[in-house]
Amino acid sequence: MREQVQARLAGERAAAAGRGRRWWALRAAGLATFAAACVLRPDVAVALVVLGAVFTVVERARPLHAQPPAVARSGTGTDAVHFVADEVLAAAGLVAALWVLLPAVHLVLPSAVPEAVRAQPAWLVWVESLVFAEVAGYWGHRLSHEVPLLWRFHRVHHSSPSLDWLSPNRRHPLDQVFARAAVALPVLAMGFAVPTVVAHFALKRIQGLLVHANVDLRLGPLEWLVASPHFHHWHHSDDPGTWNRNYAGQLPLVDLAFGTHLRPEGWPGTYGCDGYVPPSGYLAQLAAPWTSPGPEASAAQRIDLDAEATGRTGGRRQRAAQQAVPGSDDPPGAVDRPLHAQAVVRPEGGDEGR
């Protein structure tokens, strides 16, 4: 009996030592990835420092939730690696995708379409291009929620349990490639210029930091026209009644047009999504779409990635989020309907329990 206990303890110690070595190996690999990305894209590394300084001041001046700052919370290092490394990987993936797909689209799209676009006044082409890019981005984002295979990768972005200026950078590179290709491919195929795509991505990059930021900022009537932190925070709420809402990057009117707009009075109190994504570790999060939850995952997080095995993935998440509200006369999918009775709402003008 004593020998069995000693053997078991020795096995546990060996397993713990093995996990420790893997932990350090993964951290070292993540650090090496970050260093290599900084060498390849020093401009992005500088942007991380500059934007970080600006948004840290903004979040300290007007915090929404009482939480650690982005630079001192759990997962900061992982999200910083995402900020730089994903930009390198996503750019390479986008170029490859366009190189393969754009010629194929040109074969089926009549040449008269891009010619007609270019024949318009420059100012009109510019306005049309930004609106067209926004609508294309909306549908790319919506598909990443409603198609189970795409949700596997987009789930990484929604796994953050809190929002701040750094959290939006937690994305899988393949998810970023799809999201950018969903905009760049139709915009370029229609005949709009490359600077249009670059401008859209630059604007979305900066605004993305703001709408995820932990800042108590409301824009009043302008919130119908411009995406705000309040608008996008509800997109990240962990309440199923708010899933699959507020997809637009810059123009909430696009959500209003397609029936997915949500604008409650308060703020969400908790964030996250179904399924499990490792809370830290760059390489671990990159592998998340193909790996099973570890022993630390809760029962609620142990959701099979197969769409047939869960009622809270992909299109099923869409249907679950559009059920009629208990005690309400609103039909399923009603625009701007109130949250169901169990929604956690942060009242205006103060932090409650966060």
Residue pairs with C-beta under 8 A, 6 or more apart in sequence:
26 281
26 283
26 284
27 281
29 283
30 77
30 78
30 81
30 281
30 282
30 283
31 81
33 81
33 85
33 282
33 283
34 80
34 81
34 84
34 85
34 282
36 85
37 44
37 45
37 81
37 84
37 85
37 87
37 88
38 44
38 45
38 84
40 88
41 84
41 87
41 88
44 83
44 84
44 87
44 88
45 84
48 80
48 83
48 84
51 165
51 206
51 209
52 70
52 71
52 165
52 166
55 70
55 164
55 165
55 166
55 209
55 210
55 213
56 69
56 70
56 71
56 165
58 165
58 213
58 215
59 69
59 70
59 164
59 165
59 213
59 214
59 215
60 69
62 215
62 216
62 217
63 214
63 215
63 216
63 351
64 214
64 215
64 216
64 229
64 233
64 267
64 346
64 351
65 162
65 214
65 346
65 351
65 354
66 351
66 354
67 73
67 162
67 164
67 214
67 354
69 164
70 76
70 79
70 164
70 165
70 166
70 167
70 214
71 166
73 162
73 164
74 279
74 280
75 160
75 170
75 279
75 280
76 166
77 280
78 170
78 280
78 281
78 282
78 285
79 160
79 166
79 167
79 169
79 170
80 166
80 169
81 282
82 169
82 170
82 171
82 282
82 285
83 166
83 169
85 173
85 282
86 169
86 171
86 173
86 176
89 173
89 176
89 177
90 173
90 176
90 177
90 180
93 173
93 174
93 176
93 177
94 177
94 180
94 181
94 184
97 177
97 181
97 185
98 181
98 184
98 185
98 188
101 181
101 185
102 185
102 188
102 189
105 185
105 186
105 189
106 189
109 189
109 190
113 190
113 191
114 189
114 190
114 191
115 191
116 191
117 125
117 128
117 190
117 191
117 192
118 125
118 191
120 128
125 192
125 193
126 196
128 192
129 187
129 192
129 193
129 196
129 200
130 196
130 199
130 200
131 251
132 186
132 187
132 190
132 192
133 183
133 187
133 192
133 196
133 197
133 200
134 200
134 248
134 249
134 250
134 251
134 254
135 254
136 182
136 183
136 186
136 187
137 179
137 182
137 183
137 200
137 204
137 248
137 249
138 247
138 248
138 249
138 254
138 255
138 258
139 182
140 178
140 179
140 181
140 182
140 183
141 179
141 182
141 247
141 248
141 249
142 244
142 247
142 258
142 260
143 150
143 182
144 150
144 151
144 153
144 154
144 175
144 178
144 179
145 151
145 154
145 243
145 244
145 247
145 314
145 317
145 318
146 244
146 314
146 315
146 317
146 318
147 314
147 315
148 305
148 306
148 307
148 313
148 314
148 315
149 314
150 175
150 178
150 314
151 313
151 314
151 317
152 289
152 305
153 172
153 174
153 175
153 178
153 289
154 171
154 172
154 175
155 273
155 274
155 275
155 277
155 288
155 289
156 170
156 171
156 172
156 175
156 277
156 285
156 288
156 289
157 168
157 170
157 171
157 172
157 175
158 236
158 272
158 273
159 170
159 272
159 273
159 275
159 276
159 277
159 279
159 285
159 288
160 167
160 170
160 236
160 271
160 272
161 270
161 271
161 272
161 279
162 214
162 271
163 212
163 213
163 214
163 233
163 236
163 271
164 212
164 213
164 214
165 209
165 210
165 212
165 213
165 214
167 212
168 208
168 209
168 211
168 212
170 285
172 285
172 286
172 288
172 289
173 286
174 289
180 201
183 197
183 200
183 201
184 197
187 196
187 197
187 200
188 194
188 197
203 250
204 249
204 250
207 227
207 249
207 250
208 249
210 229
211 227
211 228
211 229
211 231
211 232
211 233
212 229
212 232
212 233
212 236
213 229
215 229
216 229
216 267
217 228
217 229
217 230
218 228
218 230
219 226
219 228
219 230
222 228
223 230
223 231
223 252
223 263
224 252
224 253
224 256
225 251
225 252
225 253
226 250
226 251
226 252
227 248
227 249
227 250
227 251
227 252
230 263
230 267
231 246
231 252
231 263
232 246
233 267
233 268
233 271
234 242
234 245
234 246
234 262
234 263
234 264
234 267
234 268
235 242
235 245
235 246
235 247
236 268
236 271
236 272
237 243
237 268
237 270
237 271
237 343
237 344
238 268
238 270
238 271
238 272
238 273
239 268
239 270
239 339
239 340
239 342
239 343
239 344
240 312
240 317
240 320
240 321
241 321
241 325
241 339
241 340
241 342
241 343
242 262
242 268
242 321
242 339
242 343
243 317
243 318
243 320
243 321
244 260
244 317
244 318
244 321
244 322
245 255
245 260
245 261
245 262
245 321
246 252
246 255
246 260
246 261
246 262
247 254
247 255
247 260
248 254
248 255
252 261
252 263
255 261
255 262
256 335
259 333
259 335
260 335
261 335
261 336
262 336
262 337
263 336
264 338
264 339
264 343
264 345
265 345
265 348
266 345
266 346
266 347
266 348
267 345
267 346
267 348
268 343
268 344
268 345
268 346
269 344
269 345
269 346
269 352
269 353
269 354
270 344
274 300
274 301
274 303
274 310
274 312
274 313
274 317
275 301
275 303
275 305
275 313
276 288
276 293
276 294
276 297
276 301
276 302
276 303
277 285
277 288
278 284
278 285
278 288
278 294
284 291
289 305
293 301
293 302
303 309
303 310
303 312
303 313
304 310
305 313
307 313
307 314
307 315
307 316
310 316
311 320
312 320
322 332
322 333
323 332
324 330
324 331
324 332
325 337
325 338
325 339
325 340
325 341
326 340
326 341
327 341
328 337
328 338
330 337
330 338
339 345
346 352
346 354
